[in-house]
Amino acid sequence: MLLRLVCMALLLAGRGETAIARADDSKNPRRSFNLTLEHDGLTRKYLLYVPASYDGKSKFPLLFNFHGFGGKVAGYLRATDMRPLADEENFLLVYPQGSPLNGFSHWNAATPSRENKSDADDIGFVKKMIASISADYKVDPKRIYACGYSNGAFFSYYLGCCLSERIAAIGSVSGTMLEESYKNGKPSRRVPMINLHGTADSVVPYDGKNGLTPIPKVLSFWALQNETRTQPGTTNFKSGRTKVRRLVYSDAKGTAWIEHYRVKGGGHVWFDLDLEGSDANRLIWNFLSGHDLDGPRRKR
């Protein structure tokens, strides 16, 4: 699968870092830090948000949110702003910046090969961010999560396959697994996964195309990895006039390891949903935070 061609298709078809208007970039600037680190011969950048409740006494979860192909942190933050949620739920939040590929920022979501035109070591970049942030803040090493949009979601799946010993759970919005990850991915442990995807996504089609794995196959991949029942429980919702079906894959004990939100008519966007009071950000965090590296967390 030609990663470059896939990424260019994402750009030409419209990145869709959604037109949802959220908080202003300047909100709480004293708790938003634009940081850099040197990795693999490049100066890599990321935004770290520290919630007001952080006092250095307790360990906090850490959540990465990766932008789509061609994206910039500032614009992606405006579209998917999780800072209010970080304040409410007490977690450290990171918006990393991808490195250039033919002039466009991207995430390398595949292993080195003749077909992969990217040589960015983004797995190493994530490891360095974890180490750097953990050196300055009290991070709960069992509660490090990754989510993303489009190409950033591709990368979140790749992290779930290649860095499962560090990443507790993953989330995807309008993204899928590259064919290589789908065929060769071997997580070392169960990795819980939440996925939101529209049936009318023309960029990353629900039924797949050209090396982009169909969403039903993605669900089957993670159901097998997480040893769940093959048949999910289903619940239907409405967000305004939009119909949404939730599929939940649970194990024999009733633990939910996979949640999928199938948005009827949904396009290639970070979804603006209201499902019984929960938007996309809330749905993702509620699911991810229910797990750590040891498995499902006890409800408090």
C-alpha positions in Angstrom: 0.0 0.0 0.0 1.4 3.3 -1.0 1.2 5.5 2.1 2.0 8.6 0.1 -0.9 8.0 -2.4 -3.3 7.4 0.5 -2.2 10.5 2.3 -2.5 12.6 -0.9 -6.0 11.2 -1.4 -6.9 12.3 2.1 -5.7 15.9 1.3 -7.2 16.2 -2.1 -10.6 14.9 -1.0 -10.7 17.4 1.9 -9.2 16.8 5.3 -12.4 17.8 7.1 -10.9 18.7 10.4 -14.5 19.7 10.9 -16.0 23.1 10.9 -17.2 22.7 14.5 -16.4 25.9 16.4 -15.1 25.2 19.8 -12.9 27.1 22.3 -10.4 29.8 21.2 -6.7 28.9 20.9 -5.9 31.4 23.6 -7.9 29.8 26.3 -5.9 29.1 29.4 -2.5 29.9 27.7 -0.6 29.5 31.0 -1.6 25.8 31.0 -1.0 25.2 27.3 2.7 24.7 26.5 4.1 24.6 23.0 7.0 22.2 23.4 9.7 20.7 21.2 12.1 17.8 21.3 14.9 16.5 19.0 14.2 13.1 17.5 15.6 11.3 14.5 17.3 14.4 13.2 14.2 16.6 13.4 12.8 19.2 15.8 9.4 17.8 16.7 6.6 19.9 18.1 3.7 19.2 20.4 1.2 21.1 22.5 0.8 19.9 26.1 -2.3 21.0 28.1 -2.1 20.7 31.9 -5.5 20.8 33.7 -6.1 23.3 36.5 -6.5 20.4 39.0 -2.9 19.1 38.4 -1.0 19.7 41.6 2.0 17.3 41.2 0.8 15.0 44.0 -1.3 12.5 42.1 -0.6 10.6 38.9 -2.7 11.8 35.9 -3.7 9.9 32.8 -2.2 11.0 29.5 -4.1 11.3 26.3 -2.7 11.9 22.8 -4.9 13.3 20.0 -3.4 13.1 16.5 -4.5 15.4 13.6 -5.3 14.3 10.1 -3.0 14.5 7.0 -1.9 18.0 6.3 -3.2 19.2 9.6 -1.8 21.8 12.0 -2.2 21.6 15.8 -3.8 25.1 16.1 -6.6 24.3 13.6 -7.1 20.8 14.9 -7.3 22.0 18.5 -10.1 24.4 17.5 -12.0 21.6 15.8 -11.6 18.9 18.5 -10.9 20.9 21.6 -10.6 18.4 24.5 -9.2 20.9 27.0 -12.5 21.5 28.9 -12.9 17.7 29.2 -9.3 17.5 30.5 -10.2 20.0 33.2 -13.3 18.1 34.1 -11.9 14.6 34.1 -8.3 15.4 35.2 -6.0 14.2 32.5 -2.9 15.6 30.7 -3.7 16.2 27.0 -1.2 16.3 24.1 -1.8 17.5 20.5 1.4 16.5 18.6 2.4 17.9 15.2 3.2 15.6 12.4 6.3 15.8 10.3 6.4 16.9 6.6 5.8 14.5 3.7 6.1 16.2 0.4 5.2 19.5 2.1 2.3 18.2 4.1 2.2 17.1 7.7 1.5 13.4 8.3 1.8 10.4 10.6 3.7 7.3 9.5 1.2 4.5 10.1 3.2 1.7 8.5 6.5 -0.1 9.0 9.5 0.7 6.6 9.1 -0.9 3.2 9.5 -0.2 -0.5 5.9 0.8 -0.6 6.0 3.1 2.3 7.2 6.5 1.1 7.5 7.9 4.7 10.6 7.2 6.8 9.4 9.2 9.9 9.9 7.4 13.2 6.7 8.5 14.7 6.6 5.5 17.1 9.9 6.8 18.5 8.5 10.3 18.7 5.6 9.1 20.8 8.0 7.2 23.1 10.1 10.4 23.5 7.1 12.5 24.3 6.0 10.0 27.0 9.5 10.1 28.5 9.8 13.9 28.4 6.3 14.5 29.8 6.8 11.9 32.5 10.0 13.5 33.5 8.2 16.8 34.2 4.8 15.6 35.4 3.4 12.7 37.3 2.0 10.5 34.6 0.1 7.2 35.3 2.1 4.8 33.1 -0.9 2.4 33.0 -3.2 5.0 31.7 -1.7 6.4 28.5 -4.2 6.6 25.6 -4.2 7.5 21.9 -6.9 8.8 19.6 -6.9 10.6 16.3 -8.7 11.7 13.2 -8.2 10.3 9.6 -4.5 9.8 9.2 -4.1 10.4 12.9 -6.6 7.6 13.5 -4.5 5.3 11.1 -1.6 6.1 13.4 -3.6 5.4 16.6 -4.4 1.9 15.2 -0.7 1.5 14.4 0.3 2.4 18.0 -2.2 -0.1 19.3 -0.4 -2.8 17.2 3.2 -1.7 17.8 3.2 0.0 21.2 0.6 -2.0 23.0 2.9 -2.4 26.0 2.6 1.4 26.6 -0.7 2.5 25.1 -3.7 1.3 27.2 -6.5 1.9 24.7 -7.1 3.6 21.3 -9.7 5.7 19.5 -10.4 6.4 15.9 -12.6 9.1 14.2 -13.1 8.8 10.4 -10.0 6.5 10.2 -9.2 2.9 9.6 -6.3 0.4 9.6 -3.9 0.5 6.7 -3.8 -2.9 5.0 -0.3 -3.7 6.3 -1.4 -3.1 10.0 -4.5 -5.2 9.4 -2.5 -8.1 8.0 0.5 -7.9 10.2 -0.5 -6.1 13.4 0.2 -8.2 16.5 -0.6 -6.4 19.8 1.1 -8.0 22.7 -2.0 -7.6 24.9 -5.7 -6.8 24.6 -6.1 -3.2 23.4 -9.5 -1.7 23.8 -10.7 0.3 20.8 -13.4 2.9 20.1 -14.3 3.8 16.5 -16.6 6.5 15.1 -17.2 6.4 11.4 -19.7 7.7 8.9 -21.4 5.5 6.2 -21.0 8.3 3.6 -17.3 9.0 4.2 -15.9 9.3 0.7 -12.3 9.7 1.8 -12.0 6.7 4.1 -15.0 4.7 2.9 -16.9 2.6 5.4 -16.5 -0.4 3.1 -12.9 0.3 2.4 -10.8 0.8 -0.8 -7.3 0.7 -2.1 -5.5 -0.6 0.9 -7.9 1.0 3.4 -9.5 -1.8 5.5 -13.3 -1.9 5.6 -14.6 -0.9 9.0 -16.4 -4.3 9.6 -13.0 -6.0 9.1 -11.4 -3.6 11.5 -14.0 -4.5 14.1 -13.4 -8.2 13.5 -9.6 -7.7 13.9 -9.9 -6.1 17.3 -12.7 -8.5 18.4 -10.3 -11.3 17.7 -7.4 -9.6 19.5 -9.5 -8.7 22.5 -11.2 -12.2 22.7 -14.7 -10.9 22.5 -17.9 -12.4 21.3 -18.3 -12.2 17.6 -21.8 -10.7 17.7 -22.0 -7.2 19.2 -24.8 -5.7 21.3 -26.5 -2.9 19.4 -28.2 0.3 20.5 -29.8 2.9 18.2 -29.5 6.7 18.9 -30.5 9.9 17.3 -28.4 13.1 17.3 -30.8 15.7 15.9 -31.8 14.1 12.6 -28.7 11.9 12.4 -29.1 8.2 13.1 -26.3 6.5 15.0 -26.0 2.8 15.8 -23.6 1.7 18.6 -22.1 -1.7 18.4 -20.4 -3.1 21.6 -18.2 -6.1 21.5 -17.9 -7.7 25.0 -16.2 -10.8 26.4 -17.8 -13.7 28.2 -17.7 -11.6 31.4 -19.6 -8.8 29.9 -16.6 -6.4 29.7 -16.8 -4.1 26.7 -13.5 -4.1 24.7 -14.8 -2.4 21.5 -17.3 0.3 20.8 -18.2 1.4 17.3 -20.5 4.3 16.4 -21.9 3.9 12.9 -23.1 7.4 11.8 -25.6 7.1 9.0 -24.8 9.5 6.3 -21.8 10.8 8.2 -18.9 12.2 6.2 -15.1 12.5 6.7 -15.3 14.7 9.9 -14.7 14.8 13.6 -18.4 14.3 14.4 -20.6 16.9 16.1 -22.8 14.5 18.0 -25.1 14.7 21.0 -25.9 11.2 22.1 -27.9 11.6 25.3 -25.6 14.4 26.4 -22.3 13.0 25.2 -20.4 14.5 22.2 -17.6 12.7 20.4 -14.9 13.8 22.8 -16.9 12.5 25.8 -17.7 9.2 24.1 -14.0 8.7 23.4 -12.8 9.6 26.9 -15.5 7.6 28.7 -14.5 4.5 26.8 -10.7 4.9 26.9 -10.7 5.9 30.6 -12.5 2.7 31.5 -9.4 0.7 30.8 -5.7 0.6 31.7 -2.8 -1.6 30.9 -4.1 -4.2 33.3 -7.6 -4.3 31.8 -10.9 -2.9 32.7 -10.9 -0.4 35.6 -13.2 -0.6 38.5 -15.9 2.0 38.5 -15.6 4.5 41.3 
